[in-house]
Amino acid sequence: MRAIQMVDLKFQYQKIRDEIHTAINEVLENTAFINGPQVQRFAESLAVYNQSKHVIPCANGTDALQIAMMALDLQPGDEVITPSFTYIATTEVIALLKLKPVFVDVDPKTFCIEPEAIRKAITPKTKAIVPVHLYGQAANMEAIMEIAMAHNLFVIEDNAQAIGCDYHFSDGSMTKTGAIGTIGTTSFFPSKNLGGYGDGGAIMTNDDALADKLKMVANHGQSRRYYHDVVGVNSRLDTLQAVILEIKLRYLDQYINSRRAVAEAYDKAFAQQDAIRVPFRASNSRHVFHQYTLILEGIDRNKMQEYLASHNIPSMIYYPVPAHRQKMFDAYASASTNLPVTDWLTERVISLPIHTEMEEDQLNHITSKVLEFINP
């Protein structure tokens, strides 16, 4: 049995090695390392895949969120509603821009921001909502968009963990996550479902004028060279990453199907266990399983991690400390925020290995050891 990894990037790479090397060599021969034609080609391919009119590549997923907020002209003191149960990048850019993060609770089944919690948190200073499609599960975007339209709010989708997820509306239409809100953002961190071999990110929108503004902000605020109309940043996807991502984009649906097959195998193995709750699948979307995250009940999580590690099985806690309890947000008195579901989840979640190259013997080993621990 191969050594078990949380994400086995090496084995995935080996299957597409020849394609990757050919593409990289083309870039090396042409030496267009920054803004080579392949960057725009990848952006166009991703736009088609993700049903977005415009895709603006950038340096990483955190930059994507920051650029989105800058392009929307959010001002210091404006309130941005966001879940606390998320990776810190979602929330740190709000504080970086001197905006005010307003933390709200999540749905205990989907782990995503709860629409009714959003509704209750809106004030005259609220300007935007940042739903996070956590672990590969879509947030309730239909309800969120209805709230946003009623209150004239921007919606910035953090789609870093759910690229490729299909969202179905009640009228029968279907849209990819990241293409629903005012702006969508994503990350190409190597472990993501669509991951590069370094940092990278992208911003998506269907608004022509906003796309122009996003491009300017990402490129030093200039619409043409040396003429800077707005304050911007320097954030771009390099050409080597673009060619790698363009190849991997062709396999993304295959990768998603492989992850879903792993999740189904886990589900089957744990179906009769009261002590663990398997991931929920919302009926209106296709979970793409960036993570496979269990909820433990009456189980010592630390001891379970130690037991699995003793059998060469990695596991992770995403996330042990929610944003509203992080020291960086002390100035907002966020620790006093009452988010019972978020606190409950941070004490109980654990993620098992899931990736595109998992084999049956690895799955059998993982599931057998989990079951051994909970049923000694």
C-alpha angles and dihedrals in degrees: 000000000000117000109272117243129185084234120007101210095162096059091045090051093050091060093057098029098121093050091048094049093048092051094046092048090053090056092046092051093048094041093210091139096157121049093350116172090259091068092062091041091056091046090054092048092050091047090056093046095046096042090239123139093215134027120186112192118215142172100275144338095268090055089049091059093044094048090049092055092045092051091052089058094234109178132217109280095026111133122238118192114218140155118259091211097081143084111294094247090075092061106028093068089058091058092040090061091047091249121137118250112217107199119210134178130265136231108268091222104044097027087223130122113291114237095213090052088054091051092052093048097055116115133166087271095056112114107160147017123215110198115189119212092215125205090351097304118122120237117235093276097170092060092040093052091049090054092046093051092048092053100032094244131156118239118211111187116212097210098165093120101035110047108151094030115140116219119199121205124210091252090063097256121130129210133173116250109257091042097070107069131056089275134004125206133193143177130226095200106155096254094053120106087255101032133165130210092262137002123326143140145177142213123215133197141155093211113099097203092045091050089056090050092048091052091050095049091049091051105052092283093289129136090185128017116289094001108105115191101171137018107272145162137238106250123145141150111240121233096247091058091045094057092046092050093046089058093046092047088065088060098041097103089047089050091050092050090051091052091048090051090054090049091051091051090052091047092053093049094049099037097111098042116109093188094065131048117208121219117288120236115212110222093227098059145039112246108222096193107227081166133015102218126185128197112223122211119194092351125124099236096195092052090047091053090048091049093050092046090052086060093047094257116135122211135175140207111225099210126358096172118035119223095253090060096048117113091233089070097049090110089065093053084235095151089073091057111116109230105152098171092049092050091046092052096047089059095050113032125103128170124216126206114285129167143129098273103050115138131210096252090053092050092047091051093049096046094044092053093046089052092046090055097048093040104039 
